[in-house]
Amino acid sequence: MKNLACTLVFIFIAVQLHAQKSFKFGKISKSELTKTESKISPDAHAEVLGEYGKLFFTYNSNRGIYFVLKYTKRIKIYDESGYDYANVSIPIYDGTGTAKESVKSLKGNVYNLVNGIVEKTSISKTDILEEEVTTKYTLKKVTFPKVKAGSVRAKAC
């Protein structure tokens, strides 16, 4: 009976964790760009339009078992006070051996509506800096280019 209860709890949690609605990185609608205020908080300077993460475990003979996180986030910037939300800092643990974290892939775009046409500006290597916080932690900082009121910032790693 105890095993049945544990199995049911596990299935329930798995279904709940998988219930997030995913969205495609790079697929921005004109309605997201023309939006002028948040329905939830009309005086907000920025708003998270979507956030999706997928965590899974994998194995290789060099590292053993380790986890991989795929993460996507989209933010609407409403005014100049929301510009700080266009910047990202990713903490990375610089442990030894298999405990070391890394960012294998980092993509980012800023979308603006210019004369009714969606304009995309991608981040480049010059927009990404690393700052050593301690001997064990580094921050990977990303500054997104061409952010202005009305921009949508999208990031995937």
DRENPA-3360 file (N, C-alpha, C; in nm, 2 decimals, always signed):
BEGIN
1 = MKNLACTL = +0.08/-0.12/+0.00/+0.00/+0.00/+0.00/+0.09/+0.13/+0.00 ~ +0.20/+0.12/+0.08/+0.29/+0.23/+0.08/+0.35/+0.26/-0.05 ~ +0.39/+0.16/-0.13/+0.45/+0.17/-0.26/+0.34/+0.23/-0.36 ~ +0.22/+0.20/-0.35/+0.11/+0.25/-0.43/+0.10/+0.40/-0.40 ~ +0.10/+0.44/-0.28/+0.08/+0.58/-0.24/+0.20/+0.66/-0.30 ~ +0.32/+0.61/-0.28/+0.44/+0.68/-0.33/+0.44/+0.69/-0.48 ~ +0.39/+0.59/-0.55/+0.38/+0.59/-0.70/+0.28/+0.69/-0.74 ~ +0.17/+0.70/-0.67/+0.06/+0.80/-0.71/+0.11/+0.94/-0.69;
9 = VFIFIAVQ = +0.18/+0.96/-0.58/+0.24/+1.10/-0.55/+0.34/+1.13/-0.66 ~ +0.43/+1.04/-0.69/+0.52/+1.07/-0.80/+0.46/+1.10/-0.93 ~ +0.35/+1.03/-0.97/+0.28/+1.06/-1.09/+0.22/+1.19/-1.09 ~ +0.16/+1.23/-0.97/+0.09/+1.36/-0.96/+0.19/+1.47/-0.97 ~ +0.31/+1.46/-0.91/+0.41/+1.56/-0.92/+0.46/+1.57/-1.06 ~ +0.49/+1.46/-1.13/+0.54/+1.46/-1.27/+0.44/+1.53/-1.36 ~ +0.31/+1.50/-1.34/+0.21/+1.57/-1.42/+0.21/+1.72/-1.39 ~ +0.22/+1.76/-1.27/+0.22/+1.90/-1.23/+0.34/+1.97/-1.29;
17 = LHAQKSFK = +0.45/+1.91/-1.28/+0.58/+1.97/-1.33/+0.57/+1.98/-1.48 ~ +0.51/+1.89/-1.55/+0.50/+1.90/-1.69/+0.39/+1.99/-1.74 ~ +0.31/+2.05/-1.65/+0.19/+2.13/-1.69/+0.23/+2.27/-1.73 ~ +0.36/+2.31/-1.73/+0.40/+2.44/-1.77/+0.37/+2.45/-1.92 ~ +0.32/+2.56/-1.97/+0.30/+2.59/-2.11/+0.44/+2.64/-2.17 ~ +0.49/+2.56/-2.26/+0.62/+2.60/-2.32/+0.59/+2.70/-2.43 ~ +0.69/+2.77/-2.47/+0.68/+2.86/-2.59/+0.81/+2.85/-2.66 ~ +0.81/+2.89/-2.79/+0.93/+2.88/-2.87/+1.02/+3.00/-2.86;
25 = FGKISKSE = +1.14/+2.98/-2.84/+1.24/+3.10/-2.84/+1.24/+3.16/-2.98 ~ +1.23/+3.29/-2.98/+1.23/+3.36/-3.11/+1.10/+3.38/-3.18 ~ +0.99/+3.32/-3.13/+0.86/+3.34/-3.19/+0.79/+3.45/-3.11 ~ +0.79/+3.57/-3.16/+0.73/+3.69/-3.09/+0.61/+3.74/-3.18 ~ +0.50/+3.76/-3.11/+0.39/+3.81/-3.18/+0.38/+3.97/-3.18 ~ +0.32/+4.02/-3.28/+0.30/+4.17/-3.28/+0.22/+4.22/-3.17 ~ +0.13/+4.13/-3.12/+0.05/+4.18/-3.00/+0.13/+4.19/-2.88 ~ +0.24/+4.11/-2.87/+0.33/+4.13/-2.75/+0.41/+4.26/-2.76;
33 = LTKTESKI = +0.44/+4.30/-2.89/+0.52/+4.42/-2.91/+0.43/+4.55/-2.90 ~ +0.30/+4.54/-2.93/+0.21/+4.65/-2.93/+0.15/+4.67/-2.79 ~ +0.16/+4.57/-2.70/+0.11/+4.58/-2.57/+0.17/+4.70/-2.49 ~ +0.09/+4.79/-2.43/+0.14/+4.91/-2.37/+0.14/+4.91/-2.22 ~ +0.07/+4.81/-2.16/+0.07/+4.80/-2.01/+0.03/+4.66/-1.97 ~ +0.07/+4.62/-1.85/+0.03/+4.49/-1.80/-0.11/+4.49/-1.75 ~ -0.18/+4.38/-1.78/-0.32/+4.36/-1.73/-0.32/+4.34/-1.58 ~ -0.22/+4.28/-1.53/-0.21/+4.24/-1.39/-0.18/+4.36/-1.31;
41 = SPDAHAEV = -0.08/+4.44/-1.35/-0.03/+4.56/-1.28/-0.01/+4.67/-1.38 ~ -0.11/+4.75/-1.41/-0.09/+4.86/-1.51/+0.02/+4.96/-1.49 ~ +0.07/+4.97/-1.37/+0.18/+5.06/-1.35/+0.32/+4.99/-1.35 ~ +0.32/+4.87/-1.39/+0.45/+4.79/-1.40/+0.54/+4.85/-1.51 ~ +0.67/+4.85/-1.48/+0.77/+4.90/-1.57/+0.81/+4.79/-1.67 ~ +0.80/+4.66/-1.63/+0.83/+4.55/-1.72/+0.74/+4.43/-1.67 ~ +0.73/+4.33/-1.75/+0.65/+4.21/-1.72/+0.71/+4.09/-1.79 ~ +0.70/+3.98/-1.71/+0.74/+3.85/-1.77/+0.63/+3.80/-1.85;
49 = LGEYGKLF = +0.65/+3.78/-1.98/+0.55/+3.73/-2.07/+0.55/+3.58/-2.07 ~ +0.66/+3.52/-2.05/+0.67/+3.37/-2.05/+0.80/+3.33/-1.99 ~ +0.79/+3.22/-1.92/+0.91/+3.16/-1.86/+0.90/+3.01/-1.85 ~ +0.99/+2.94/-1.91/+0.98/+2.79/-1.92/+1.12/+2.73/-1.89 ~ +1.12/+2.63/-1.81/+1.24/+2.56/-1.78/+1.22/+2.41/-1.79 ~ +1.32/+2.34/-1.83/+1.32/+2.19/-1.84/+1.45/+2.14/-1.78 ~ +1.43/+2.06/-1.67/+1.55/+2.00/-1.60/+1.55/+1.85/-1.62 ~ +1.66/+1.80/-1.67/+1.67/+1.66/-1.68/+1.82/+1.61/-1.64;
57 = FTYNSNRG = +1.83/+1.49/-1.61/+1.96/+1.43/-1.58/+2.01/+1.35/-1.69 ~ +2.14/+1.35/-1.71/+2.21/+1.27/-1.81/+2.34/+1.21/-1.76 ~ +2.40/+1.13/-1.83/+2.52/+1.06/-1.79/+2.62/+1.06/-1.90 ~ +2.75/+1.08/-1.86/+2.86/+1.04/-1.96/+2.97/+0.99/-1.87 ~ +3.06/+0.91/-1.93/+3.16/+0.84/-1.86/+3.26/+0.93/-1.79 ~ +3.28/+1.05/-1.84/+3.38/+1.15/-1.78/+3.32/+1.22/-1.66 ~ +3.20/+1.26/-1.66/+3.14/+1.34/-1.56/+3.05/+1.26/-1.46 ~ +3.00/+1.14/-1.51/+2.90/+1.07/-1.43/+2.76/+1.12/-1.46;
65 = IYFVLKYT = +2.68/+1.12/-1.36/+2.54/+1.17/-1.37/+2.55/+1.32/-1.34 ~ +2.49/+1.40/-1.43/+2.48/+1.55/-1.41/+2.35/+1.60/-1.46 ~ +2.31/+1.72/-1.42/+2.18/+1.77/-1.47/+2.20/+1.88/-1.58 ~ +2.10/+1.89/-1.66/+2.10/+1.99/-1.77/+1.97/+2.07/-1.75 ~ +1.99/+2.20/-1.75/+1.87/+2.29/-1.74/+1.86/+2.37/-1.87 ~ +1.74/+2.36/-1.94/+1.71/+2.44/-2.06/+1.61/+2.54/-2.01 ~ +1.64/+2.67/-2.03/+1.56/+2.77/-1.97/+1.53/+2.88/-2.08 ~ +1.41/+2.93/-2.08/+1.37/+3.04/-2.18/+1.29/+3.14/-2.10;
73 = KRIKIYDE = +1.31/+3.26/-2.13/+1.23/+3.37/-2.06/+1.21/+3.48/-2.15 ~ +1.09/+3.54/-2.15/+1.06/+3.65/-2.23/+1.00/+3.76/-2.15 ~ +1.06/+3.89/-2.16/+1.02/+4.00/-2.08/+0.98/+4.12/-2.17 ~ +0.87/+4.18/-2.14/+0.82/+4.30/-2.21/+0.87/+4.42/-2.12 ~ +0.93/+4.52/-2.19/+0.98/+4.64/-2.13/+0.88/+4.75/-2.16 ~ +0.82/+4.81/-2.06/+0.71/+4.91/-2.09/+0.77/+5.05/-2.09 ~ +0.87/+5.08/-2.01/+0.92/+5.22/-2.00/+1.07/+5.22/-1.96 ~ +1.13/+5.33/-1.95/+1.27/+5.34/-1.92/+1.31/+5.28/-1.78;
81 = SGYDYANV = +1.22/+5.29/-1.69/+1.24/+5.23/-1.56/+1.25/+5.08/-1.56 ~ +1.21/+5.02/-1.67/+1.21/+4.87/-1.68/+1.34/+4.83/-1.76 ~ +1.43/+4.92/-1.79/+1.55/+4.88/-1.87/+1.64/+4.78/-1.80 ~ +1.64/+4.79/-1.66/+1.72/+4.69/-1.59/+1.68/+4.55/-1.61 ~ +1.55/+4.53/-1.64/+1.50/+4.39/-1.66/+1.56/+4.33/-1.79 ~ +1.62/+4.41/-1.87/+1.67/+4.36/-2.00/+1.81/+4.30/-1.98 ~ +1.87/+4.33/-1.86/+2.00/+4.27/-1.83/+1.99/+4.14/-1.75 ~ +2.08/+4.05/-1.77/+2.08/+3.92/-1.71/+2.21/+3.89/-1.64;
89 = SIPIYDGT = +2.20/+3.83/-1.52/+2.32/+3.78/-1.45/+2.30/+3.64/-1.42 ~ +2.39/+3.55/-1.46/+2.37/+3.41/-1.44/+2.49/+3.36/-1.35 ~ +2.45/+3.32/-1.22/+2.56/+3.27/-1.13/+2.61/+3.13/-1.18 ~ +2.74/+3.11/-1.17/+2.80/+2.99/-1.21/+2.89/+2.94/-1.10 ~ +2.87/+2.82/-1.06/+2.95/+2.76/-0.95/+3.08/+2.70/-1.02 ~ +3.20/+2.75/-0.97/+3.32/+2.71/-1.03/+3.39/+2.60/-0.94 ~ +3.32/+2.50/-0.91/+3.37/+2.39/-0.82/+3.47/+2.31/-0.90 ~ +3.52/+2.21/-0.83/+3.62/+2.12/-0.89/+3.56/+2.00/-0.95;
97 = GTAKESVK = +3.62/+1.94/-1.05/+3.57/+1.81/-1.11/+3.43/+1.82/-1.16 ~ +3.35/+1.72/-1.12/+3.22/+1.71/-1.17/+3.12/+1.82/-1.11 ~ +3.16/+1.89/-1.01/+3.07/+1.99/-0.95/+3.07/+2.12/-1.02 ~ +3.16/+2.14/-1.12/+3.17/+2.26/-1.20/+3.05/+2.28/-1.29 ~ +2.99/+2.40/-1.28/+2.88/+2.44/-1.37/+2.93/+2.51/-1.49 ~ +2.85/+2.51/-1.60/+2.88/+2.59/-1.72/+2.76/+2.62/-1.79 ~ +2.77/+2.72/-1.88/+2.66/+2.76/-1.97/+2.71/+2.72/-2.11 ~ +2.65/+2.62/-2.16/+2.70/+2.57/-2.29/+2.64/+2.65/-2.41;
105 = SLKGNVYN = +2.52/+2.70/-2.40/+2.46/+2.78/-2.51/+2.38/+2.89/-2.45 ~ +2.40/+3.01/-2.50/+2.32/+3.13/-2.45/+2.28/+3.21/-2.58 ~ +2.15/+3.22/-2.59/+2.10/+3.30/-2.70/+2.01/+3.41/-2.65 ~ +2.01/+3.52/-2.71/+1.93/+3.63/-2.66/+1.90/+3.73/-2.78 ~ +1.78/+3.78/-2.78/+1.73/+3.87/-2.88/+1.65/+3.98/-2.81 ~ +1.65/+4.10/-2.88/+1.56/+4.21/-2.84/+1.48/+4.23/-2.97 ~ +1.35/+4.24/-2.94/+1.25/+4.26/-3.05/+1.19/+4.40/-3.03 ~ +1.19/+4.48/-3.14/+1.12/+4.61/-3.14/+1.03/+4.62/-3.27;
113 = LVNGIVEK = +0.93/+4.69/-3.25/+0.84/+4.72/-3.37/+0.87/+4.85/-3.43 ~ +0.92/+4.85/-3.55/+0.97/+4.97/-3.62/+0.89/+4.98/-3.75 ~ +0.81/+5.09/-3.75/+0.72/+5.11/-3.87/+0.63/+4.99/-3.90 ~ +0.58/+4.92/-3.80/+0.49/+4.80/-3.82/+0.57/+4.67/-3.85 ~ +0.70/+4.68/-3.86/+0.78/+4.56/-3.89/+0.86/+4.52/-3.76 ~ +0.86/+4.39/-3.73/+0.93/+4.33/-3.62/+1.08/+4.34/-3.65 ~ +1.16/+4.41/-3.57/+1.31/+4.41/-3.59/+1.37/+4.33/-3.48 ~ +1.46/+4.24/-3.51/+1.53/+4.16/-3.42/+1.67/+4.19/-3.41;
121 = TSISKTDI = +1.72/+4.21/-3.28/+1.86/+4.24/-3.26/+1.91/+4.13/-3.17 ~ +2.01/+4.05/-3.21/+2.07/+3.94/-3.13/+2.18/+3.99/-3.05 ~ +2.21/+3.92/-2.94/+2.32/+3.95/-2.86/+2.45/+3.89/-2.93 ~ +2.56/+3.96/-2.90/+2.69/+3.91/-2.96/+2.78/+3.88/-2.84 ~ +2.90/+3.83/-2.87/+3.00/+3.80/-2.77/+3.04/+3.92/-2.69 ~ +3.03/+4.04/-2.75/+3.07/+4.16/-2.68/+2.97/+4.20/-2.58 ~ +2.85/+4.15/-2.59/+2.74/+4.18/-2.49/+2.75/+4.09/-2.37 ~ +2.84/+3.99/-2.37/+2.85/+3.90/-2.26/+2.98/+3.91/-2.18;
129 = LEEEVTTK = +2.98/+3.94/-2.05/+3.10/+3.95/-1.97/+3.09/+3.85/-1.86 ~ +3.21/+3.82/-1.81/+3.22/+3.73/-1.69/+3.29/+3.81/-1.58 ~ +3.23/+3.80/-1.46/+3.28/+3.87/-1.34/+3.30/+3.76/-1.23 ~ +3.43/+3.76/-1.18/+3.46/+3.66/-1.07/+3.41/+3.73/-0.94 ~ +3.32/+3.66/-0.88/+3.26/+3.71/-0.75/+3.34/+3.66/-0.63 ~ +3.37/+3.53/-0.63/+3.46/+3.47/-0.54/+3.54/+3.37/-0.61 ~ +3.63/+3.29/-0.54/+3.71/+3.19/-0.61/+3.62/+3.07/-0.66 ~ +3.50/+3.06/-0.60/+3.40/+2.96/-0.64/+3.29/+3.00/-0.73;
137 = YTLKKVTF = +3.26/+3.13/-0.74/+3.15/+3.18/-0.82/+3.19/+3.28/-0.92 ~ +3.13/+3.27/-1.04/+3.14/+3.37/-1.14/+3.00/+3.41/-1.19 ~ +2.99/+3.54/-1.23/+2.86/+3.58/-1.28/+2.88/+3.60/-1.43 ~ +2.80/+3.54/-1.51/+2.79/+3.57/-1.66/+2.69/+3.67/-1.68 ~ +2.73/+3.79/-1.72/+2.64/+3.91/-1.73/+2.62/+3.94/-1.88 ~ +2.49/+3.96/-1.91/+2.45/+3.98/-2.05/+2.37/+4.12/-2.05 ~ +2.42/+4.20/-2.14/+2.35/+4.33/-2.16/+2.29/+4.32/-2.30 ~ +2.16/+4.33/-2.30/+2.09/+4.32/-2.43/+2.09/+4.46/-2.50;
145 = PKVKAGSV = +2.12/+4.45/-2.63/+2.13/+4.58/-2.71/+2.00/+4.63/-2.76 ~ +1.99/+4.76/-2.79/+1.88/+4.83/-2.85/+1.75/+4.81/-2.77 ~ +1.76/+4.81/-2.64/+1.64/+4.80/-2.56/+1.58/+4.94/-2.55 ~ +1.45/+4.95/-2.57/+1.38/+5.08/-2.55/+1.24/+5.05/-2.50 ~ +1.16/+5.15/-2.47/+1.02/+5.13/-2.42/+0.95/+5.06/-2.53 ~ +0.88/+4.95/-2.50/+0.81/+4.87/-2.60/+0.88/+4.74/-2.64 ~ +1.01/+4.73/-2.61/+1.09/+4.61/-2.65/+1.04/+4.49/-2.58 ~ +1.07/+4.37/-2.64/+1.05/+4.24/-2.58/+1.19/+4.18/-2.58;
153 = RAKAC = +1.24/+4.13/-2.46/+1.37/+4.07/-2.45/+1.34/+3.92/-2.43 ~ +1.41/+3.84/-2.51/+1.40/+3.69/-2.50/+1.54/+3.63/-2.48 ~ +1.54/+3.53/-2.39/+1.67/+3.47/-2.36/+1.65/+3.32/-2.35 ~ +1.75/+3.24/-2.40/+1.74/+3.09/-2.39/+1.88/+3.04/-2.35 ~ +1.89/+2.95/-2.26/+2.02/+2.89/-2.23/+2.00/+2.75/-2.19;
% end
